[in-house]
Every structure is written in structure tokens, then in C-alpha cells.
Amino acid sequence: MNPLFLAYGSLGGAIVCEVIATTLLQKSEQFSKPLPTAAMALFYIVSFYLLSQALKGVPLGIAYAVWGGLGIVLTAMISVLLLKQSLDLPAMAGIGMIVAGVIVMNVFSNSVSHG
């Protein structure tokens, strides 16, 4: 299998696990609920493992920017859709800029491997 495909697949898995872990962080209620706390820790561990695997084919700065940026966007979406929290216009604009930055980096940067 293509190593770049595996690296970006690992990065995608790391992002999903990090978003789940962060959602569980909210549900753990400051670590007072054992099951969400334990699940949160497990998902963070898996996320970091997958991120480490992604670094076999994706430069650290790029991987971390994508992981962090998309994690922010997905976490914000979950906070609105599942946790019924709200975002104001400046928050949405900021998230839009994060998305734009990740797109610009991946489309135009020579630092990104395009296989």
C-alpha cells in the first residue's frame, strides 16, 4: 500500500480519535465520571500513537497543523451539534480562517508531500 496514503490515513484516524477524546473530556465533568475519563484517556493515547505513525510520511509541522486545525473545526461542530453550545460570528470567522489556512498549506505549500 502507498506509504503516503497510510500516513494520511493515520493522520485522519488521529484527528477523529482526538475529537472523540476532547468530547469525552467535556463529558468527564472535570474527571469526576470514571467511564468517560477512562475512555478519554484511551482515545488520546490512540490519537497520539496514530499521529506518530503519520509522521512516517508527513512532516511534523504539516501533520500537527492539519491535526490541530481540523481537530478545532470538528470539535467546534460537535460542540454546536451535539452539546448544543453556540458560536458567534467572530468564532465562526476564526474557524473559517483555520480551514482556509489548512487548505492553503495543503494545496500550495512545497512542504506537503503530494505523492
C-alpha positions as CSV (number, residue, x, y, z in Angstrom):
1,M,0.0,0.0,0.0
2,N,1.2,3.6,-0.7
3,P,3.1,4.9,2.3
4,L,1.7,8.4,1.8
5,F,-1.8,7.0,1.9
6,L,-1.1,5.2,5.1
7,A,0.4,8.3,6.6
8,Y,-2.6,10.5,5.8
9,G,-4.9,7.7,6.9
10,S,-3.1,7.6,10.2
11,L,-3.4,11.3,10.4
12,G,-7.2,11.1,9.8
13,G,-7.6,8.5,12.4
14,A,-5.5,10.6,14.9
15,I,-7.9,13.6,14.2
16,V,-11.0,11.5,14.8
17,C,-9.6,10.0,18.0
18,E,-8.6,13.4,19.3
19,V,-12.0,14.9,18.6
20,I,-13.7,11.9,20.4
21,A,-11.3,12.3,23.3
22,T,-12.0,16.0,23.6
23,T,-15.7,15.5,23.5
24,L,-15.3,12.9,26.3
25,L,-13.2,15.5,28.2
26,Q,-16.4,17.6,28.4
27,K,-18.4,14.5,29.3
28,S,-16.0,13.5,32.1
29,E,-17.1,16.6,34.1
30,Q,-13.6,17.5,35.3
31,F,-12.6,13.8,35.7
32,S,-15.5,13.2,38.1
33,K,-17.0,10.4,35.9
34,P,-14.7,7.4,35.7
35,L,-16.0,5.9,32.4
36,P,-15.8,9.0,30.2
37,T,-12.5,9.8,31.9
38,A,-11.0,6.4,31.1
39,A,-12.4,6.4,27.5
40,M,-11.0,10.0,27.0
41,A,-7.5,8.8,28.1
42,L,-7.7,5.8,25.8
43,F,-8.7,7.9,22.8
44,Y,-5.9,10.5,23.5
45,I,-3.4,7.7,23.6
46,V,-4.6,6.2,20.3
47,S,-4.6,9.6,18.8
48,F,-1.0,10.3,19.7
49,Y,0.0,6.8,18.5
50,L,-1.7,7.4,15.1
51,L,-0.1,10.9,14.9
52,S,3.3,9.3,15.5
53,Q,2.6,6.9,12.7
54,A,1.6,9.7,10.4
55,L,5.0,11.3,10.9
56,K,6.5,8.5,8.8
57,G,5.2,10.2,5.7
58,V,4.1,13.7,6.7
59,P,6.4,16.4,8.0
60,L,5.8,17.3,11.7
61,G,4.8,20.9,11.1
62,I,2.3,19.9,8.4
63,A,0.9,17.0,10.4
64,Y,0.5,19.0,13.5
65,A,-1.1,21.9,11.7
66,V,-3.7,19.6,10.0
67,W,-4.3,17.6,13.2
68,G,-4.8,20.7,15.3
69,G,-6.7,22.7,12.7
70,L,-9.2,20.0,11.7
71,G,-9.5,19.0,15.3
72,I,-10.6,22.5,16.2
73,V,-13.1,22.6,13.4
74,L,-14.6,19.2,14.1
75,T,-14.7,19.8,17.9
76,A,-16.4,23.1,17.3
77,M,-19.0,21.4,15.1
78,I,-19.6,18.7,17.8
79,S,-20.0,21.4,20.4
80,V,-22.7,23.0,18.4
81,L,-24.5,20.0,17.1
82,L,-24.3,17.5,20.0
83,L,-23.5,19.7,23.1
84,K,-25.9,22.5,22.0
85,Q,-23.3,25.2,22.6
86,S,-23.3,28.3,20.3
87,L,-20.7,30.1,18.3
88,D,-20.9,33.8,17.5
89,L,-19.8,35.4,14.2
90,P,-16.2,36.1,15.2
91,A,-15.8,32.5,16.3
92,M,-17.2,31.2,13.0
93,A,-14.9,33.6,11.1
94,G,-11.9,32.4,13.0
95,I,-12.7,28.8,12.4
96,G,-13.2,29.7,8.7
97,M,-9.7,31.1,8.7
98,I,-8.3,27.9,10.2
99,V,-9.9,25.9,7.4
100,A,-8.6,28.3,4.8
101,G,-5.1,28.0,6.3
102,V,-5.2,24.2,6.2
103,I,-6.4,24.3,2.6
104,V,-3.7,26.9,1.5
105,M,-1.0,24.8,3.2
106,N,-2.1,21.6,1.6
107,V,-2.7,22.9,-1.9
108,F,0.2,25.4,-2.3
109,S,3.0,24.5,0.2
110,N,6.0,22.7,-1.2
111,S,6.4,21.3,2.4
112,V,3.5,19.0,1.9
113,S,4.0,15.6,0.1
114,H,1.6,15.2,-2.7
115,G,2.7,11.7,-3.6
